[in-house]
Amino acid sequence: MKIATKSIAWRDPNEGQGVANFFLYYAQGNPPFSYDLPSLSIPAVPGQAEYVYTLPGAIPLTEAEWTLWVAASDSEGNISDPVSVTRFFDFTPPLAPVDLRVL
């Protein structure tokens, strides 16, 4: 069995200038956002505008609807408003073929 990976992608309009890292917040379902939600820290790269994070990675995703938020932070600890996406993650493969035979 092979389970497909998913990715989340975003663009940094600052291109890393003044951004120390990004916080990737996550929660099952579609709850209201809170800066206290579980999160990962992803370092910003000066001059880089496009970011892609492969899921599930360090996020303990299970088959369900999840909301993911990304916010930028600076070296002083200021955090931007987040952007979000909510979607259902399907990690169940189809049934394996049966009745294999040589004719």
C-alpha positions as semicolon CSV with decimal commas, in nm:
position;residue;x (nm);y (nm);z (nm)
1;M;0,000;0,000;0,000
2;K;0,123;0,347;-0,087
3;I;-0,045;0,656;0,055
4;A;-0,022;0,970;-0,158
5;T;0,143;1,275;-0,009
6;K;-0,009;1,620;-0,027
7;S;0,161;1,959;-0,016
8;I;0,069;2,304;0,103
9;A;0,219;2,598;-0,084
10;W;0,224;2,973;-0,029
11;R;0,396;3,283;-0,160
12;D;0,582;3,531;0,060
13;P;0,529;3,883;-0,080
14;N;0,823;3,996;0,138
15;E;1,055;3,743;-0,033
16;G;1,209;3,671;0,307
17;Q;1,299;4,033;0,379
18;G;1,208;4,101;0,742
19;V;1,056;3,755;0,783
20;A;1,229;3,515;1,021
21;N;0,996;3,219;0,979
22;F;0,647;3,102;0,897
23;F;0,412;2,934;1,139
24;L;0,203;2,655;0,991
25;Y;-0,094;2,614;1,227
26;Y;-0,326;2,314;1,200
27;A;-0,651;2,183;1,345
28;Q;-0,899;1,914;1,258
29;G;-1,230;2,049;1,128
30;N;-1,283;2,421;1,075
31;P;-1,240;2,588;1,416
32;P;-1,185;2,960;1,462
33;F;-0,821;3,061;1,434
34;S;-0,612;3,107;1,747
35;Y;-0,240;3,175;1,777
36;D;-0,248;2,904;2,047
37;L;-0,327;2,625;1,796
38;P;-0,058;2,361;1,737
39;S;0,197;2,483;1,484
40;L;0,528;2,418;1,311
41;S;0,795;2,676;1,246
42;I;0,939;2,688;0,894
43;P;1,245;2,914;0,846
44;A;1,219;3,192;0,588
45;V;1,488;3,209;0,320
46;P;1,602;3,558;0,207
47;G;1,510;3,612;-0,157
48;Q;1,271;3,314;-0,167
49;A;0,908;3,388;-0,250
50;E;0,758;3,040;-0,302
51;Y;0,733;2,779;-0,026
52;V;0,606;2,422;-0,035
53;Y;0,564;2,195;0,267
54;T;0,493;1,826;0,214
55;L;0,216;1,682;0,426
56;P;0,171;1,511;0,658
57;G;0,537;1,571;0,755
58;A;0,545;1,665;1,123
59;I;0,169;1,735;1,129
60;P;-0,025;1,434;1,262
61;L;-0,290;1,438;0,987
62;T;-0,555;1,169;0,989
63;E;-0,829;1,110;0,737
64;A;-1,065;1,399;0,809
65;E;-1,130;1,762;0,728
66;W;-0,839;1,982;0,839
67;T;-0,777;2,355;0,837
68;L;-0,423;2,480;0,781
69;W;-0,311;2,837;0,838
70;V;0,020;3,007;0,748
71;A;0,143;3,326;0,913
72;A;0,476;3,510;0,880
73;S;0,678;3,623;1,182
74;D;0,972;3,855;1,220
75;S;1,275;3,827;1,448
76;E;1,098;4,039;1,714
77;G;0,816;3,784;1,744
78;N;0,549;3,984;1,560
79;I;0,316;3,751;1,370
80;S;0,107;3,844;1,067
81;D;-0,258;3,762;1,015
82;P;-0,284;3,406;0,883
83;V;-0,418;3,279;0,552
84;S;-0,606;2,950;0,560
85;V;-0,726;2,654;0,360
86;T;-0,971;2,385;0,470
87;R;-0,999;2,052;0,293
88;F;-1,069;1,686;0,344
89;F;-0,760;1,464;0,347
90;D;-0,817;1,112;0,215
91;F;-0,553;0,859;0,317
92;T;-0,755;0,544;0,249
93;P;-0,638;0,348;-0,057
94;P;-0,885;0,158;-0,273
95;L;-0,935;-0,213;-0,216
96;A;-0,668;-0,433;-0,373
97;P;-0,765;-0,635;-0,681
98;V;-0,884;-0,990;-0,613
99;D;-0,898;-1,321;-0,795
100;L;-0,566;-1,282;-0,978
101;R;-0,501;-1,572;-1,215
102;V;-0,315;-1,663;-1,530
103;L;-0,536;-1,768;-1,819
